[in-house]
Amino acid sequence: MVRRAVNDGASVRSIRHALWVSALLAVAGAAFALPDSGKARDQPPAPVPAPAAAGSRPLPSATQVIARNAEARGGLAAWHALQSLSELGHLEKNPLGVAAPKSAHAHRREAQSPNTPKVSYRMYLARPHKLHLEVQVDELTAIQMFDGEHGCTITPSAQGPVVRDWGTAEAEAAAGQQDLDGPLIDAVLKGTRVRVEAIEPVQGRDNYRLALTLKSGVVRHVWVDAETYLDTKIDGARVIGDRPWPTETYFSGYKWVGAVLIPHVLETTIADVHSTERVVIDRILVNRKYEDSFFTPPVRDHSP
């Protein structure tokens, strides 16, 4: 299942490589599309009239923000029609010391370090909460599989593929992230409580900061542009080696694909890791059928 590298002595084992593999899980909550109609639009929809100045206007209700966000992204019917998603893209790593994104609405092309590995990925999502992810770092391929309850990570090594079953925290985090709709659509039906906390700037633009209390009790925050009602930022945490790593992901490069508006660039900053990740979506296929076994971790014999 895992392609061996030409340089058999190498392996994907450093914490940064682990973070890169884990980074793609965050994409699942934000990268969605419907079939391309051949009439893709390059601009977001006409903005909703801007509200009054942040210091003098009342906060909208969570219901209002959720409804306008869904409408801005294409509407509930379009999202409900989506049953599976196949995404092909690549991950760019900025050199150490590069600052966090200065704009959530602009593409940035900082110079890459000569030693930065080439990272490409294929991610397959299906309802409910299924994931198959292949991340290729140079000539090595790592795989993550999640069937909605159990998950594993398969990494190459000099001794052959190494399978590591996910712990409870990783499985719960994946179950909370692998929604094709994103965190706001049908939030109440998913058991999420949403509250509009404040208006605050994100890269110079007024945003509504929403607090999301997931069914699991985990609290996350989503920032929604007060003019376009598109997601601009989300916080969270990734569990690597039983340690949570706080993250912030910025969304940009919004494009229409069929009836749905999706971000094609996601930039993530990770606490204590002085660099940024940029996930670029190159191609999306939707509503392809996959066997359940495609998402099911391999059965292993744990007997002595």
N, C-alpha and C positions, 0 to 999 in steps of 0.2 A: 504494500500500500504506500510505503514511503520510499521515494526515489533516493538512491544512495548517491553521494557526491563523488566527483572524480577524485578530490582530495579527501580520502576516507578518514584521515586523522582529524578533520575539523568536526565541530558539532555546534548546534544551536543551544548553548548552555549558559551564556552570560545573562545577568539580570536585564541588561538592555535588550538583548534578543528576546528574552521572555516577555518583556514589556511590549516589544513590537508585535509579537504574536498576539498577546492579549489585547493590544490596541484595536484590532479589527472587530472585537466583540462590541465595542462602543458604536461602531458604524451601524449596527443592526437597528438601533432605535431611531436612525435619522435618514438613511439612504433608501428611498422607496421610489417606485415608478410604475406606470402602466405602459402598454405597448405604444411605441412611437408611431404617431399617425402620419409622419412625414411632413408635418406642419409645426415643427418645434418652434417655440417662441423663446427668444433670448432674454427677454425682460420680464421682471415680476409683474403681477397684475397692477392695475391702477391703484395707487395708494388710497387708503381710507382717509378722509379729511383729518388732519392732525388735531389732536385735542389741545386744550388750552395749556398754558405753561405749567410745568411740573409742580411749581410751588403753589398753584391756585386751583388746580382741578381735583375733583374727588377721584378715588380709585374706582375703576370698573369692577364689576363682579367677576368671579372666576368663570361663571357660566358664559358671560359675554366674551371674555378673552378667548376661551376655548372655542366658541362658535366662530368667531372671526378668524382665528388661526386655521381652523379646518377649512373655512371658505377660501382663505387666501392660498391654501395649499392644494385646492382642487375640489374640495367638497367631500362629504361623508360617503356618498354613493361610489365615488371613484376608489376610495380606500377600501371600502367593504368588498369591492369586486376583486381585490388583490388576494390571491391565495398562496402564491409562492413568488420568490424573488431570487434571481441569480445575478450576481454582481461581480464584475471583473475590474480590477484597478491596481493601483500601486501605492506604496508608502514611501514618502520622502522624509529623510531625517536631516534636520538642520544641525549645523556644527554646534558643539558645546558653547554655551555663553550667549547664544542668540536669544534676543528678548521674545516675549510672548507676542502673538499677533497684535498689530496696531489697528487693524480694521477687520471687522467681520464681514465686510462686503467687497473685499478686494483680493485678487490673487497676488501672492508675493513669491518671488523667486530668489531667495538668498542663495549664495554660492554654496554648493555642496562640498563637503570635505572629500579629498581624493580617496580616502579610506572608507567612505560611506558605502555600505553594502547596497546592492540593488534588491529591493523587496517588492515582489508582486503578490497578488492574492486573488483567490476565487472564493466567494462566499455564497452559500446557498441557504436560503431561509424558506421555511414552509410553516403554515399554521398547523397545530398550535405550538409555538415556541421551539421549533426544530432548527438546528444549525449544523452545517457542514462547512468548515473553513479550511482552506489550504493556503499556507503562506510560504512562499519560496524566497529564501535569503541566499543570494548568489546561486549556488548550485545545490542547495539543501532545501528540503521541503518539510515543513511541520504541518500537522493536521490537528484540528480540534473538531470533536463531534459531540452533539448534544441532542438527545431525543425528547427533551421536555422534562425529564426527571434525572437522568444520569448523563455525565459527560466525561470526556477524557482528552488528554493532549498526547499526541504521538510525535516524538522528535527523533531526528536521525543522530546516530553516534557511530563511533568507530566499531562498536560491537554489534551494531544493527539498530533497528527501530526500538525506541524506549517508550513504553506506554505508561502514562501516569493517570490514574483515575482522579477525577475532581473530588474535592472535599465538599462538605455541605455548604460552606460559604460561597464557593465558586458556582455550584449548581443553582443556589438561590439567586445569586447575582445574574447569572445567565437567564434564568426564568423571568427575571424582572426586566431584562433588556431585549429579549428576542421578540418583541411585538412589531409586526410589519407596519402598524399604524403610527408608531411613535408614542410618546408618553402622554399626549394630551387628548387625542381622539378617543372617545368612549372611556375617558378616565374614570367616571363614576361607575360604569358597568364593570370596570376592571378592579374596583375596590380602592381606587386612589382618591384621596381627599386633596383638593386643590384650593389654595388660598392666595390671593394677590396681596403681597406683602408691602410693596413700595414701587416707586418710580425711581430708577437710577440709570445713569449713563453707561452704555457699553460702547466703547470706542467712539465716544462723542455723540451718540444718539440716545434719546430717551427710550428706555425699555421698561416694561412691566416685569418685576421679579416675582415669579410664582413659586411658592413652596408646595411640593408634592409629597404627601405622605403615602407611600405605597402600602399595599395590602400587607406586606411583610413587616411594616413599621419603619422601614428605611425612609429617610427624608432626603429628597433631592431638590434642586432648584433649576428652573428653566427661565430664561430671559426671552421675552417676546417684544419685538420692535413695536413701539407705540404708534407708528405710522403705517407700516406694511403688515403688521401682525404676523410676521414670519419669525420662526425661532432663530435666535442669534447666538445663544450660548446655553450650555448645560453643565452642571457640575456632577460629580460622582466619585466613585472609587473603584479601583481594580484590585483584586486580591491576588497577590503573587507570593507564593511560598508562605501562605497564612498571614501575610502582612497586607493591610489595606494601603493603597497608594492614592491619595486625593488627586483628582484630575479636573480640568476645565477644558471643554471642547467648544470651539467656535465654528459656526456654520457660515459658508460663503459660496459663491459661484452658483447661485440658484438658477436653474434652467427648467423649462417646461419639457416634460417627456410625456407625450400623449396628453392626458387630462390632468396630470399631477405635476406640481412644482416641487422640485427636490434640490437640496444642496449637493453640489458635485465636489466640493472641497471641504474637508473637516480638519481643523488644526487643533491639536491637543497639547496642553502643557501638563506635566506631571510633577508633583511635589518632590523636591530633593533630586530631580533629574534635570540638569540645567540645559535642556534642549527642547525642541518642539517636534511633534510628529505632524506631517501633513498627509492625509489620506486623499487620494485623487481617484474619483470614480471614472473609469474610461468607458464602460459599457454595461448596460443593464438588460436582462431578459426577464420576462415575467410569466407567471402561470404555467410553468413547465411542471410536468408530473415527475415525482421521485418516489422510489420505493422506500418504505420505512427503514429498511436496512441501511440505506445511504446515510442515515443520521444516527444509527444505533452504535454505541461503542462496542468494540470487539469483546467477546466473552473470553475471559482468561481463567486458567486453572490456578487458584490460589492455594491449593493443597501443598503441604510440605514435600 
